[in-house]
C-alpha cells in the first residue's frame, strides 16, 4: 500500500460521561498515543466537556489541556449568540486567533446543545465564518437510525455558499438526503467515520469527487481503528485516498483566514 | 511524518454476519454478490456467511433463493445462512429442506425484530431449532432493545444443545456485562460482535472479559460497509492469537470448515 497520511477531523480529549466500552480519560498525550498506534499524524480536537457539558468550559479546557503537540489542532465549539452565553459575532475571530483555532463545531441537536440550525439563530456567526472561510463542522449526534436535519443543512448551504461545511457523522442510512446536499452545494463535505454506507466512499468519490470526503473517527466515542481501516481500504485511487485521509482537511484549514 | 500502519493479515478472515440485497429504508449501493465480493477483496475478507435482506423482511423464500444462487456463483467466498419467517411456520420445514439440500447453506439467520418482534423461543422457530440441534448448526439471531431477553437466548441454547447460538450484536442493547456472564454459564452461546465494533474499545473490552473462543465477528455488509467494522478488529489493541480466534478460528470451528488457498474445505 502506498504511504497514507491520516489527519482526523473528529477527535476529542476529556472524560466521556457514558463510556460504553472505553472508560478512560483521554488526555492530549493519550490521544497522541492512540494516533501513533494506528499511524494518524494528527487531528482537529474538540473537548468532551464542550459537547457534553458546556462549550464555555470545554473551550477553555481545550486551550488549557491541549499540549504543544503541533499535530493537535483545536476545534472550538460555538453556541448561538442570542442568549449571550458565549462569544458575540464581533468577538469570534479574536477568540479563534487567541486560541489558535482555524475550525469550529456545532452540536445543534436536541440531545446536545438544542437549537434550530437556522440562519435566524446562528446566521451572525456563520456570516463571520463565511467571510474568513473557517470550516464549520456540524454534528447532529445521530443515533444509528436517526437522520440529519437535511432541510436545515440545505438552507444554510444556500445562504452561506462560501462557508466550508463538514457534516460530521452523516450516518449510514442518509444517502437520499445527502446526495442532493452534495450535488447542489459544492462547498459541502462529510466526515468518513460516520458514513458507513457500503461502497460509500467509492460512490461519493465517483459521483461528487473525493474532495468532498474528510477523514474523521469520533474517537474516543467511536473506533479510530475502524475509521482508519475504512479509508485505508477504500476502493479509490491512491491520490484520492490521500485527499480523503488528510489533504482535504488540510486544504480547508489552510483556506481559513483567521 | 507519521503514516498509517498497514494491517498484516496472518490468517484467512471469515465474516460470520453478512447480508445481501436492497433495503427499503435506505440506499445500499452495490448490494449484490458481485459488489459484496469486490468489497471483500478490498478489505481482506475471504469468506462470508450471508442471508438476504428480502429474507429478513418481505419474502424469505425469494431471499434464500438469491443466496443460493450467490453461493453457487461464489462457492469459495459465500456461505448461505437460511432464513425462516416464524409468521409462516407451515412453510419452514420445506424451506429448510430446500436450502440445506443445496449444499451451500451452513447455518440459520433470524431477525425477530423485522418479523414483528416474534419471540425466539416461539413455535414459529421450532422447526429451525430442531434442525439446527440435530445437525450441529449455528443459529445467528439479531438482538435489540425491547426484543428477546438474554434469558430467552439462554433457554433456547439449553433446550437445543447441538445448535450454536450466535447472539447478534453481542447483546449490545441488553448489557455487555450480562452477555458476558451468559457466556460463562452456557456452553453453546457465542457473542457475535457485528456492528458494535464501531464503538471505541468494544473489541478490546470484550476480548478481555469473555473467553476469546466464544467471540465471533461480522461485517453486517452490505447494511454497513465492511471497512470500518473489520478495521475495528484488525487494528484492535488485542493479542494476535485473540485476533486470529475472532477473525477465523471460531467461525471455522462453528461452520466446520477450513479455508485454505482460497477454497472452503469441510472439516470434522
Contacts between the chains, C-beta under 8 A, distances in Angstrom:
chain1	res1	chain2	res2	distance
A	1	B	6	5.2
A	3	B	3	5.0
A	3	B	4	7.8
A	4	B	3	6.3
A	4	B	4	4.2
A	5	B	1	6.4
A	5	B	2	7.4
A	5	B	3	5.9
A	5	B	4	7.3
A	6	B	4	5.4
A	19	B	201	7.6
A	20	B	176	7.8
A	20	B	199	5.4
A	20	B	201	7.8
A	20	B	202	7.2
A	21	B	176	7.3
A	21	B	199	5.3
A	21	B	200	6.5
A	21	B	201	3.9
A	21	B	202	4.2
A	21	B	204	7.5
A	21	B	205	4.4
A	21	B	206	7.9
A	22	B	199	7.8
A	22	B	200	4.5
A	22	B	201	3.1
A	22	B	204	8.0
A	22	B	205	7.5
A	23	B	201	8.0
A	24	B	201	8.0
A	35	B	2	7.1
A	36	B	2	6.7
A	37	B	5	8.0
A	37	B	237	6.7
A	38	B	4	7.0
A	38	B	5	6.5
A	38	B	235	6.1
A	39	B	2	5.9
A	39	B	3	5.5
A	39	B	4	4.2
A	39	B	5	3.9
A	40	B	2	6.7
A	40	B	4	7.3
A	41	B	1	6.5
A	41	B	2	4.3
A	41	B	3	7.5
A	42	B	2	7.6
A	71	B	2	7.5
A	144	B	195	8.0
A	172	B	26	7.4
A	172	B	223	8.0
A	172	B	224	5.9
A	172	B	225	7.7
A	173	B	25	6.3
A	173	B	26	3.7
A	174	B	26	7.3
A	175	B	26	6.6
A	175	B	27	3.8
A	175	B	29	7.9
A	176	B	26	7.0
A	176	B	27	6.0
A	193	B	228	7.0
A	196	B	198	7.4
A	196	B	224	4.8
A	196	B	225	5.2
A	196	B	228	5.5
A	196	B	229	7.8
A	197	B	27	7.2
A	197	B	28	7.6
A	197	B	29	6.6
A	197	B	225	6.2
A	198	B	28	5.6
A	198	B	29	5.7
A	198	B	30	6.4
A	198	B	31	6.6
A	198	B	35	7.6
A	198	B	36	7.8
A	198	B	39	6.8
A	198	B	221	6.1
A	198	B	222	3.7
A	198	B	223	7.4
A	198	B	224	6.9
A	198	B	225	4.8
A	198	B	226	7.9
A	199	B	29	4.6
A	199	B	30	4.6
A	199	B	35	6.5
A	199	B	39	5.9
A	199	B	222	7.7
A	199	B	225	6.7
A	200	B	29	6.8
A	200	B	225	5.8
A	201	B	225	7.6
A	201	B	227	7.9
A	203	B	29	4.9
A	203	B	30	7.9
A	218	B	200	7.7
A	219	B	200	5.9
A	220	B	200	4.8
A	220	B	201	7.5
A	221	B	199	7.7
A	221	B	200	6.0
A	222	B	198	5.7
A	222	B	199	6.6
A	222	B	200	5.5
A	223	B	197	6.4
A	223	B	198	5.5
A	223	B	199	6.7
A	223	B	200	5.2
A	223	B	201	7.8
A	223	B	202	7.4
A	223	B	203	7.8
A	223	B	228	7.1
A	223	B	231	7.4
A	223	B	232	4.2
A	224	B	200	7.1
A	225	B	203	7.9
A	225	B	231	5.3
A	225	B	232	5.0
A	225	B	233	8.0
A	225	B	234	7.2
A	225	B	235	3.5
A	225	B	236	5.8
A	226	B	197	6.3
A	226	B	198	5.7
A	226	B	227	7.6
A	226	B	228	3.8
A	226	B	229	6.4
A	226	B	230	7.9
A	226	B	231	4.2
A	226	B	232	3.6
A	226	B	235	7.7
A	227	B	228	6.1
A	227	B	231	7.3
A	228	B	4	6.2
A	228	B	231	6.4
A	228	B	235	6.6
A	229	B	7	6.8
A	229	B	43	7.5
A	229	B	227	5.7
A	229	B	228	6.7
A	229	B	230	6.5
A	229	B	231	2.2
A	229	B	232	7.5
A	229	B	234	6.0
A	229	B	235	5.8
A	230	B	225	6.7
A	230	B	227	3.7
A	230	B	228	4.1
A	230	B	231	5.9
A	231	B	227	7.8
A	232	B	4	5.6
A	232	B	6	7.1
A	232	B	7	8.0
A	232	B	231	7.6
A	233	B	42	5.2
A	233	B	43	4.6
A	233	B	44	7.4
A	233	B	227	5.0
A	233	B	231	7.4
A	234	B	42	7.5
A	234	B	227	6.8
A	235	B	38	7.5
A	235	B	39	7.2
A	235	B	42	5.0
A	245	B	4	7.3
